[in-house]
Amino acid sequence: MSSLLRVIDANIDRASEALRILEDFARFLLDDKELSSELRTLRHQLPKSDHFLYELLAARQSSRDVGAYTEDDPDTTHRDLPSTAIANSRRAQEALRVLEESAKIYSDTSSLNPSVFQQMRFRIYELEKRLVLRLLRKDRLTRLQGLYVIVDVQILHDRDIIGITQQAIKGGASIIQLRDKRRTGSESLDLARTLKHLCTSSNVLFIINDYVDRTLACNADGVHLGQGDMPILKARQLLPIDTIIGCSTSTLPEAHDAQSSGADYVALGSVYPTESKEQFRLAGINTLQKVSQELSVPLVAIGGINKTNIVEVVEAGANAIAVISAVTLATDVYQATQDLVSRINSVERYNASQNDSQMSSADNANKDNLLSA
């Protein structure tokens, strides 16, 4: 029975550690109160009777564990957040299965109940899905930066849309959005699927403008909604948890409303007068600056942006810069994209060097203070 207690002890520890990692991911990385609470409740369902825990401690023989890791055999596998969540979910599930089977052998049913471990294991299957999809959405949002190219079918007319998208991606675009108000049905969906494949193979985000159904059908990374489109809360109910939702705004109150409604990112425009839309509301660079200071979600600037003013937009606080004609109507799409990306990166390098300089100055000041003390 002592050997069985060692098995139980090891797997209670495994399950507890794995659940704690998942709980902290939900709590601190996602700020998801409901999910973290559910994981905490599961963790607290593990055996906690003092008398039983004393028995487990007495049976523990860590130094004699033939399967223990050594310094020569560390687990140094590099993982991203979603894969780490999957690994720890599987760890908890496996541990609970061992506890379930061990509980059938162990004589004291008051300390171990097989059905409890079974219920916990099946609950983790569902929580794993929710947690991983939320983390995938968070991962996509970290990539929402740089040049955001909108491929507008109506503006491009009969130009080579696929070729233009390929050149924009090759030139360094981080996000591609398909705006297709002209085509319907399978024709539009075929184009969306083709562009989605191009983006996925180059690790570029692909976003559909307006249409939640097309977003679902081609498994796009996100959907972008206007003020008159489907409400964000309704779209969130229809879309998978990992799909990001953006919202167009023109004023500070609209930006706040979009964020509070659950938008993953906010687009503000038009920053400058634009010819890409027959009717537009001018937001201006000052509004962009205010929104960047007050919102916590990523901010996309759009409207009339080109190589002469893009630096000003980046300096105003935009995370990503959306353009249409400046890239897609250019004679050389690849070169136009490269030029804009280069200008964005030059501001980022400048800001980074300024931060490094300020940190260095602060360090020197601290050293001087210590020496004079």
SVG drawing of the C-alpha trace seen along z (x, -y; Angstrom):
<svg xmlns="http://www.w3.org/2000/svg" viewBox="-26 -67 58 69">
<polyline fill="none" stroke="black" stroke-width="0.4" points="0.0,0.0 3.0,-2.3 3.9,-2.1 0.4,-3.0 0.5,-6.0 3.7,-7.1 1.7,-6.9 -1.1,-8.9 1.2,-11.5 3.1,-12.1 -0.1,-12.5 -1.8,-14.8 1.3,-17.0 1.3,-16.8 -2.4,-17.7 -2.1,-20.6 1.0,-22.1 -0.6,-21.9 -3.9,-23.4 -2.1,-26.2 -0.3,-27.1 -3.5,-27.1 -5.3,-29.2 -2.5,-31.8 -2.6,-32.0 -6.3,-32.7 -6.0,-35.1 -2.9,-37.2 -2.5,-36.8 -6.2,-36.9 -7.8,-38.7 -10.6,-36.1 -12.3,-36.0 -14.7,-33.2 -12.1,-30.9 -9.6,-31.4 -12.3,-30.8 -13.3,-27.5 -9.7,-26.3 -9.2,-27.3 -12.3,-25.3 -11.0,-22.3 -7.6,-22.6 -9.4,-22.8 -11.2,-19.5 -8.0,-17.6 -7.6,-15.6 -6.8,-18.0 -7.5,-16.0 -4.7,-16.6 -4.6,-13.0 -4.4,-11.7 -1.8,-14.2 0.4,-13.1 0.1,-9.5 1.2,-10.6 4.2,-12.6 5.3,-9.6 5.2,-7.4 7.1,-9.9 10.6,-8.8 11.7,-11.5 15.4,-10.7 14.8,-7.1 12.5,-7.9 13.9,-6.1 12.0,-8.4 13.1,-11.7 14.8,-14.3 18.5,-14.9 20.6,-17.9 21.8,-16.1 18.2,-15.6 16.4,-19.0 13.2,-19.8 14.4,-22.8 11.8,-22.7 10.8,-26.2 7.0,-26.7 4.7,-29.5 1.7,-30.3 -0.9,-28.1 1.4,-25.1 2.3,-25.5 -1.3,-25.6 -1.9,-22.4 1.0,-20.7 -0.2,-21.4 -3.8,-20.5 -2.6,-17.1 -0.4,-16.8 -3.4,-17.4 -5.6,-15.1 -3.1,-12.2 -2.5,-12.7 -6.3,-12.6 -6.6,-9.4 -3.9,-7.8 -5.7,-9.0 -9.0,-7.7 -7.6,-4.2 -5.6,-4.3 -8.7,-5.3 -10.4,-2.1 -7.6,-0.1 -7.2,-2.2 -9.3,-1.0 -10.2,-4.3 -13.0,-5.6 -13.5,-8.7 -10.1,-10.0 -10.3,-9.1 -13.4,-9.0 -12.8,-7.7 -15.9,-9.5 -14.6,-12.9 -11.4,-12.5 -13.3,-11.4 -15.5,-14.5 -12.5,-16.7 -10.8,-15.2 -13.7,-15.7 -14.1,-19.3 -10.5,-20.0 -11.1,-18.9 -13.6,-21.7 -11.6,-24.3 -8.5,-23.5 -10.3,-24.4 -11.5,-27.7 -8.1,-28.7 -6.1,-27.7 -8.4,-29.6 -8.3,-32.7 -4.5,-32.5 -4.4,-32.1 -6.5,-35.2 -4.0,-37.0 -1.2,-35.8 -2.8,-37.1 -3.2,-40.5 0.5,-40.7 1.0,-40.5 -1.3,-43.4 1.4,-45.9 3.2,-47.4 1.7,-47.8 -2.0,-46.8 -2.9,-46.6 -6.6,-46.7 -7.3,-45.0 -10.5,-46.6 -12.0,-44.8 -14.1,-47.7 -11.1,-50.0 -9.0,-47.5 -11.6,-46.6 -10.0,-44.1 -6.4,-44.3 -4.6,-41.1 -5.8,-41.0 -3.9,-37.8 -0.7,-39.1 -1.1,-42.5 -1.6,-40.7 1.5,-38.5 3.6,-41.5 2.3,-43.4 3.1,-40.3 6.6,-40.0 7.2,-43.7 6.6,-43.3 2.9,-43.8 1.9,-42.4 -1.9,-42.3 -4.1,-41.9 -7.7,-42.8 -10.1,-41.8 -12.8,-44.4 -15.2,-42.9 -18.5,-44.7 -18.8,-43.9 -18.8,-40.1 -21.2,-37.7 -21.4,-34.0 -18.8,-31.5 -16.8,-34.0 -16.0,-36.1 -15.5,-33.1 -13.0,-31.6 -11.0,-34.8 -11.1,-35.0 -9.8,-31.4 -7.0,-32.0 -5.9,-35.1 -6.2,-33.4 -3.8,-30.6 -1.3,-33.2 -1.4,-35.0 -1.2,-31.8 1.8,-30.5 3.7,-33.8 2.6,-34.2 0.5,-37.3 -2.8,-38.0 -5.9,-37.8 -9.0,-39.8 -12.4,-40.0 -14.2,-43.3 -17.9,-43.4 -18.9,-39.8 -19.0,-37.4 -20.3,-34.5 -17.3,-34.8 -14.9,-35.0 -16.3,-31.7 -16.3,-30.1 -12.7,-30.8 -11.4,-30.6 -10.0,-34.1 -7.9,-35.4 -10.4,-38.2 -13.3,-40.3 -13.5,-44.1 -16.8,-45.7 -18.1,-49.2 -20.4,-51.3 -23.4,-50.1 -22.4,-46.4 -23.3,-43.5 -22.8,-44.5 -19.5,-43.3 -21.3,-41.3 -23.4,-39.4 -20.3,-38.7 -18.5,-37.4 -21.3,-34.9 -21.1,-33.6 -17.3,-33.5 -14.8,-31.1 -13.0,-32.4 -9.7,-32.7 -11.1,-35.1 -10.2,-38.7 -12.7,-41.5 -11.9,-45.0 -14.2,-48.1 -14.1,-51.3 -14.4,-54.5 -13.9,-58.2 -14.2,-59.8 -12.9,-59.2 -16.3,-58.2 -16.8,-55.7 -13.4,-54.2 -14.2,-53.8 -17.6,-52.2 -15.9,-49.8 -13.4,-48.7 -16.0,-48.3 -18.2,-46.3 -15.4,-43.8 -13.4,-44.9 -10.0,-43.3 -8.6,-46.3 -10.0,-49.7 -9.4,-51.4 -9.6,-55.2 -10.1,-57.3 -10.1,-59.0 -6.8,-60.5 -6.4,-62.5 -8.8,-63.3 -9.0,-60.2 -10.1,-59.3 -10.6,-55.6 -14.1,-56.3 -16.7,-58.6 -17.9,-59.5 -15.7,-59.7 -15.6,-61.3 -12.4,-63.1 -10.9,-62.2 -7.6,-63.9 -4.1,-63.3 -5.0,-65.0 -7.9,-62.5 -5.6,-59.7 -3.2,-60.8 -5.9,-61.1 -7.3,-57.6 -3.8,-56.1 -3.3,-57.5 -6.7,-56.4 -7.3,-52.9 -5.7,-49.7 -6.5,-47.7 -4.3,-48.0 -5.0,-51.0 -5.0,-51.0 -4.8,-54.3 -6.6,-54.6 -7.4,-57.1 -5.3,-59.1 -2.0,-57.7 1.0,-57.6 4.8,-57.8 4.7,-61.6 2.7,-61.4 3.1,-57.8 5.9,-58.8 3.6,-61.4 0.9,-58.7 3.3,-56.2 4.6,-58.9 1.0,-59.7 0.7,-56.2 -0.8,-53.9 0.1,-50.2 -0.7,-49.4 -1.0,-51.7 -3.8,-50.8 -3.4,-51.8 -5.3,-51.1 -4.3,-53.1 -0.8,-53.9 0.0,-50.2 -2.6,-48.5 -2.7,-51.2 1.0,-51.7 2.9,-51.0 5.3,-48.8 3.3,-47.3 6.4,-45.5 8.5,-48.7 5.6,-50.8 5.1,-48.4 8.8,-48.2 9.0,-52.0 6.1,-52.3 7.4,-49.4 10.9,-51.0 9.4,-54.3 7.4,-52.6 10.5,-50.7 12.6,-53.8 10.3,-55.4 10.4,-52.2 14.2,-52.1 14.2,-55.8 11.9,-55.2 13.9,-52.2 17.2,-54.2 15.6,-57.0 14.4,-54.6 17.9,-53.0 19.4,-56.5 17.1,-57.5 17.7,-54.3 21.4,-54.8 21.2,-58.4 19.1,-57.2 21.6,-54.4 24.5,-57.0 22.5,-59.3 21.9,-56.5 25.6,-55.7 26.5,-59.3 24.1,-59.5 25.5,-56.3 29.1,-57.6 28.2,-61.0 26.2,-59.4"/>
</svg>
